[in-house]
Amino acid sequence: MLSEHRITALDSGLRIVTEAMPSVRSAALGVFIGTGSAGESDDEAGLSHLIEHMLFRGTPRYESLQIDQIFDAMGAELNAGTGKESTSVYTRVLDRHLDRAFDVIADMVWRPKFDQEDLDAEREIVLEEIAMYEDDPQDKVFDVLGSAVFGEHPLGRAIIGRADVVAGTPSAGLAAFHGARYVPGNVVIAAAGSVDHDALVTMVRDSAPDARTAPVDVHSDVHLQSRTSFVRKDTEQYHVCLGAPGLARDDDRRFALRILDNVLGGTSSSRLFVEIREKRGLAYAVYSFAAQYATTGQVGLYVGTRPDNVGTAMGIVNVELEKLRQDGISADELERSKDNVKGRILLSLESTVARMNRLGSSLLADMPLLDIDELEERIDAVSLDEVLALGRELYAPERLSVAGIGADEQVFEQALKAAA
């Protein structure tokens, strides 16, 4: 069961949320900032990700190596991640080290140095990361699909950013970007495990800026149309994604979407996995996915297969999508998927990190923190008709975009025609 969470909002707009788990000796701590690639202009593409890296380069109080040594001495890992709409810095430590861990992380988040020498070194690391990403078609194809689905909107760009922006943004520009977005009203601090809420609130008050500064408005309108995109690359497989706009994160149909995604390709007994991999051996990796953002979302599926199998695999995809649109899912599939979703949620809640992430990301997105009973009620309430209607809407043929990476665009196009 979920423990009761506590939320405190400071006058600055910064929010603190905790969930006590008395049975553990560790605490997961995270700082969630409302900035990501979807809030960047073309000239800023990659700055959220670059700043995430620079947070580890030290502060006036802590040098970079010192930060590593502090967390190593605590037996803890310190990590961070950048997404489309948020950035997070997080750790899991023994409860007796929580105040020390928070002190260091807070300094990193609020007061990074952005020294030119450190920035020049970190640029090279990020540029290597971009080059590594370009060499991995199984990852890159999802951003090719994002570009096809969202077009010129920032949601269609890779989170990792553009090499020219990373290489060319000066230290002052990076500091200004940080100063506009890393403000208290745009930050949530979350902790789960062996944690005292009031003690954490006191730590936050003592460390965070107290000025109430409005965060930058990063949302822009999305104008969508279906597209086909292909990137030529010498690969053994063709990596193909098919997708469309999905649901915004506050859409009440998000629970039905989890059921739909599970049945289509989200589990090892899902339709796509069974038909493409288990029955015919056409792919090692095949699955569906869904993502939700502030004003829209994305649904899609991925297949990686050899050149002579692309047409057959995509033909099966088309057949399964048509079945989904025409007939929906069966009562047995509905019940199995509901049990799967509830089981995954309950199992994840054994992790302090999962609980902390749930708290921080939900509060940052202004989403309700539902307890277990409420979650199960919302999942159990999903009906066959609701899933059918959602499948027909989201996977309507006219909405679908296709992305591919492989050695020959003609092979890709012929396979799509043959599968249509």
C-alpha positions in Angstrom: 0.0 0.0 0.0 1.0 3.6 -0.5 1.9 5.5 2.6 0.4 8.9 3.0 2.4 11.5 1.2 3.0 15.0 2.5 3.3 18.2 0.4 4.7 21.6 1.5 4.7 24.6 -0.9 7.1 27.4 0.0 6.4 31.1 -0.6 8.9 31.0 -3.5 6.7 28.4 -5.3 9.1 25.5 -4.7 7.3 22.3 -3.6 8.5 19.5 -1.4 6.8 16.1 -1.4 7.7 13.1 0.7 6.4 9.6 1.4 7.6 7.8 4.6 8.4 4.1 4.4 9.3 3.2 8.0 10.4 -0.4 7.1 13.5 0.8 5.1 16.8 2.3 6.1 17.4 4.2 2.8 15.9 7.3 1.2 15.6 8.2 -2.4 15.9 11.9 -3.1 15.3 13.8 -6.3 15.1 17.3 -7.6 12.7 17.7 -10.6 13.0 20.8 -12.8 10.4 21.8 -15.4 12.8 22.1 -18.3 13.5 19.8 -21.2 14.0 19.6 -24.9 10.4 20.5 -25.7 10.9 24.0 -24.1 13.9 24.9 -26.3 14.0 27.0 -29.5 16.1 25.8 -32.5 19.0 27.9 -31.2 18.7 26.3 -27.8 18.3 22.6 -28.9 20.4 20.6 -26.4 21.0 23.2 -23.7 18.8 21.4 -21.1 20.8 18.3 -21.7 24.1 20.2 -21.6 23.2 21.9 -18.3 22.4 18.5 -16.8 26.0 17.5 -17.6 27.4 20.8 -16.2 25.6 20.3 -12.9 28.3 17.6 -12.1 31.2 19.9 -13.0 31.2 21.5 -9.6 30.0 24.5 -7.6 31.8 27.2 -5.7 31.7 24.9 -2.6 32.2 21.5 -4.2 34.7 20.6 -7.0 33.6 17.9 -9.5 35.9 15.2 -8.1 34.8 16.1 -4.5 31.2 15.5 -5.5 32.1 12.0 -6.8 34.1 11.2 -3.7 31.3 12.3 -1.3 28.7 10.0 -2.9 31.2 7.1 -3.3 32.0 7.3 0.4 28.3 7.1 1.1 28.0 4.0 -1.1 25.5 5.9 -3.2 25.1 6.7 -6.9 24.3 10.2 -8.1 22.6 10.4 -11.4 20.5 12.7 -13.6 18.3 12.6 -16.7 16.8 15.0 -19.2 13.5 14.4 -20.8 11.2 16.2 -23.2 9.6 18.3 -20.5 11.7 17.9 -17.3 15.2 17.3 -15.9 15.9 15.4 -12.7 18.9 14.9 -10.4 18.5 12.0 -8.0 20.2 9.6 -5.6 19.5 6.8 -3.1 21.4 6.9 0.2 21.2 5.5 3.7 19.0 7.7 5.8 21.9 8.9 8.0 23.4 10.5 4.8 20.3 12.2 3.5 21.2 15.7 4.8 24.7 15.5 3.3 23.4 14.2 0.0 20.8 17.0 -0.1 23.3 19.7 0.7 25.5 18.7 -2.3 22.7 18.1 -4.8 21.0 21.4 -3.8 24.3 23.3 -4.4 24.7 21.6 -7.8 21.2 22.5 -8.9 21.1 26.1 -7.7 24.8 27.2 -8.1 26.7 25.4 -10.9 29.9 27.2 -11.9 29.7 27.1 -15.7 33.5 27.8 -15.8 34.7 28.0 -19.4 37.4 25.4 -19.1 34.9 22.9 -17.6 32.3 23.8 -20.2 34.8 23.2 -23.0 35.6 19.7 -21.6 32.0 18.8 -21.1 31.1 19.9 -24.6 33.4 17.2 -25.9 31.8 14.6 -23.8 28.3 15.5 -25.0 29.5 15.7 -28.6 30.8 12.1 -28.2 27.4 11.1 -26.8 25.7 12.6 -29.8 28.1 10.8 -32.1 27.4 7.5 -30.2 23.7 8.1 -30.5 24.0 8.7 -34.3 25.7 5.3 -34.5 22.8 3.5 -32.8 19.9 3.2 -35.3 17.7 1.3 -32.8 17.6 4.4 -30.6 17.8 7.1 -33.3 14.7 5.7 -35.2 12.5 6.9 -32.3 13.6 10.5 -32.9 13.1 10.0 -36.7 9.5 9.0 -35.8 9.2 12.0 -33.4 10.2 14.3 -36.2 7.6 12.7 -38.5 4.8 12.9 -36.0 5.5 16.4 -34.6 7.2 18.1 -37.5 9.0 21.3 -36.6 7.6 21.4 -33.1 10.3 20.9 -30.4 8.7 17.6 -29.3 9.9 16.3 -32.6 13.6 17.0 -31.8 16.0 14.6 -30.1 16.5 15.3 -26.4 20.2 15.0 -26.7 20.3 18.2 -28.8 22.2 19.4 -31.9 25.9 19.3 -32.1 26.2 22.9 -33.4 24.3 24.3 -30.5 26.2 22.3 -27.9 29.5 23.3 -29.5 28.7 27.0 -30.0 26.8 28.2 -26.9 29.0 30.3 -24.7 29.2 30.0 -20.9 27.1 33.2 -20.4 24.4 31.9 -22.7 24.2 28.6 -20.8 24.1 30.4 -17.4 21.3 32.6 -18.7 19.3 29.6 -19.8 19.8 28.0 -16.4 18.9 31.2 -14.6 15.6 31.4 -16.4 14.5 27.9 -15.8 16.1 26.7 -12.6 13.9 28.9 -10.4 12.0 27.7 -7.3 8.5 27.9 -8.9 9.7 25.5 -11.5 11.2 22.9 -9.1 9.9 20.0 -7.0 11.9 18.2 -4.4 10.8 14.6 -3.7 11.9 12.0 -1.3 10.7 8.5 -0.4 11.8 6.0 2.2 13.3 6.7 5.7 12.7 10.4 5.5 11.4 13.1 7.9 9.2 15.5 5.9 9.6 18.5 8.3 13.4 18.0 8.4 13.6 18.0 4.6 11.5 21.1 4.4 13.9 22.9 6.8 16.9 21.8 4.6 15.2 23.1 1.5 14.3 26.5 3.1 18.0 26.9 4.1 19.4 26.1 0.7 17.0 27.3 -2.1 16.6 30.8 -3.4 13.6 32.4 -1.8 12.7 34.8 -4.7 9.4 34.0 -6.4 10.4 34.1 -10.1 7.9 32.9 -12.7 9.4 30.1 -14.9 9.6 30.6 -18.6 6.5 29.5 -20.5 7.8 26.7 -22.7 4.6 25.3 -24.2 3.8 26.0 -27.9 1.0 24.8 -30.2 1.4 21.5 -32.0 0.2 21.3 -35.6 0.2 17.7 -36.6 0.1 15.8 -39.9 1.2 12.3 -40.9 4.6 11.9 -42.6 7.1 9.2 -43.8 10.7 9.7 -42.9 13.7 7.6 -43.8 17.4 7.8 -42.8 19.9 5.9 -44.9 22.5 4.0 -42.9 24.5 0.9 -43.6 22.8 -1.5 -41.1 22.1 -5.3 -41.0 18.5 -4.6 -40.1 15.8 -2.1 -41.0 14.6 -0.3 -37.9 11.0 0.8 -38.4 8.7 2.8 -36.2 5.0 3.6 -36.8 3.2 6.1 -34.7 0.8 8.9 -34.2 -0.2 11.7 -31.8 -1.4 10.3 -28.5 -3.0 11.6 -25.3 -2.0 14.5 -23.0 -1.0 13.4 -19.6 -4.1 14.7 -17.9 -6.5 12.9 -20.3 -8.7 10.5 -18.3 -8.4 7.9 -21.0 -4.8 7.4 -20.0 -5.8 4.3 -18.1 -7.5 2.8 -21.1 -4.3 3.6 -23.1 -2.2 1.5 -20.8 -4.6 -1.4 -21.5 -4.5 -0.8 -25.2 -0.7 -0.6 -25.3 -0.3 -3.8 -23.2 -2.5 -5.8 -25.6 -1.0 -4.4 -28.8 2.7 -4.8 -28.0 3.5 -4.0 -24.4 4.0 -7.6 -23.1 5.5 -10.9 -24.1 1.9 -12.2 -24.7 0.9 -9.2 -26.7 -0.5 -9.4 -30.2 2.6 -8.0 -32.1 5.1 -10.0 -30.0 3.3 -13.3 -30.6 2.5 -12.8 -34.3 5.8 -11.3 -35.4 8.3 -12.9 -33.1 6.9 -16.0 -31.6 5.0 -17.4 -34.5 7.1 -16.3 -37.4 10.5 -15.4 -36.0 10.6 -12.2 -38.1 12.1 -10.0 -35.3 14.0 -10.2 -32.1 12.7 -6.8 -30.9 9.1 -5.8 -31.5 6.9 -3.8 -29.1 4.5 -0.8 -28.8 4.9 2.2 -26.6 3.1 5.4 -25.4 4.3 8.7 -24.1 2.3 11.6 -22.6 3.2 15.3 -22.5 1.5 18.4 -21.2 -0.7 19.1 -24.3 -0.4 16.0 -26.4 1.3 12.6 -26.5 2.5 9.9 -28.8 1.7 6.3 -29.5 3.7 3.9 -31.6 5.4 0.6 -32.3 8.9 -0.6 -33.2 10.1 -3.5 -35.3 13.7 -4.4 -36.1 14.1 -6.9 -38.9 16.3 -8.0 -41.9 15.7 -6.4 -45.3 13.8 -9.4 -46.7 11.4 -9.5 -43.8 10.4 -5.8 -43.7 7.4 -6.2 -46.0 6.1 -9.3 -44.2 6.5 -7.8 -40.7 4.8 -4.5 -41.7 2.0 -6.5 -43.3 1.4 -8.2 -40.0 1.4 -4.9 -38.2 -1.2 -3.5 -40.6 -3.4 -6.7 -40.1 -3.2 -6.4 -36.3 -3.9 -2.7 -36.3 -7.0 -3.3 -38.5 -8.2 -6.0 -36.2 -7.7 -3.6 -33.3 -9.7 -0.9 -35.1 -12.5 -3.2 -36.2 -13.0 -5.5 -33.2 -11.1 -4.0 -30.3 -9.8 -6.5 -27.7 -11.4 -9.5 -26.1 -12.7 -9.8 -22.5 -9.9 -12.2 -21.6 -7.3 -9.7 -23.0 -8.9 -6.9 -21.0 -8.8 -8.8 -17.7 -5.2 -10.0 -18.2 -4.0 -6.5 -19.1 -5.7 -5.0 -16.1 -4.0 -7.5 -13.8 -0.7 -6.8 -15.6 -1.0 -3.1 -15.1 -2.0 -3.4 -11.4 0.8 -5.9 -10.8 3.5 -3.7 -12.3 2.3 -0.7 -10.3 2.3 -2.7 -7.0 5.7 -4.3 -7.7 7.3 -0.9 -8.5 6.1 0.5 -5.2 8.6 -1.8 -3.4 11.3 0.6 -4.7 12.0 3.8 -2.9 13.4 5.2 -6.2 10.1 4.4 -8.1 8.1 6.0 -5.3 10.2 9.1 -5.3 10.0 9.4 -9.1 6.2 9.0 -9.0 6.0 11.8 -6.4 8.3 14.2 -8.1 7.1 13.8 -11.7 3.4 13.8 -10.8 3.7 17.0 -8.7 5.8 18.8 -11.2 3.2 18.0 -13.9 0.4 19.0 -11.5 -1.1 15.5 -11.7 -3.0 14.0 -8.9 -1.2 11.5 -6.6 -3.7 8.7 -6.5 -3.5 6.0 -3.8 -3.5 2.3 -4.7 -7.3 1.9 -4.2 -7.9 4.9 -6.5 -5.5 3.5 -9.1 -7.1 0.1 -9.1 -10.5 1.6 -9.4 -9.5 3.7 -12.4 -7.9 0.6 -14.1 -10.8 -1.7 -13.3 -13.3 0.8 -14.7 -11.8 0.6 -18.2 -14.3 -1.0 -20.5 -14.0 -2.9 -23.8 -15.9 -0.1 -25.6 -13.5 2.5 -24.2 -10.4 0.5 -25.5 -12.1 0.0 -28.9 -12.9 3.7 -29.3 -9.4 4.7 -28.3 -7.8 2.2 -30.7 -9.9 3.5 -33.6 -9.1 7.1 -32.8 -5.3 6.9 -32.1 -4.4 4.3 -34.7 -6.6 5.6 -37.5 -4.7 5.1 -40.8 -4.7 8.8 -41.8 -3.0 9.8 -38.5 -0.1 7.4 -38.8 3.5 8.4 -39.5 6.2 6.0 -40.4 10.0 6.2 -39.8 12.8 3.9 -40.9 16.5 3.5 -40.8 18.3 1.1 -43.2 20.6 0.7 -46.1 18.2 1.4 -49.0 15.2 3.7 -49.0 13.7 1.9 -52.0 13.6 -1.4 -50.1 11.8 0.5 -47.3 9.3 2.1 -49.6 8.6 -1.1 -51.5 8.0 -2.9 -48.2 5.5 -0.3 -47.0 3.6 -0.5 -50.3 3.5 -4.3 -50.2 2.2 -4.2 -46.6 -0.5 -1.6 -47.3 
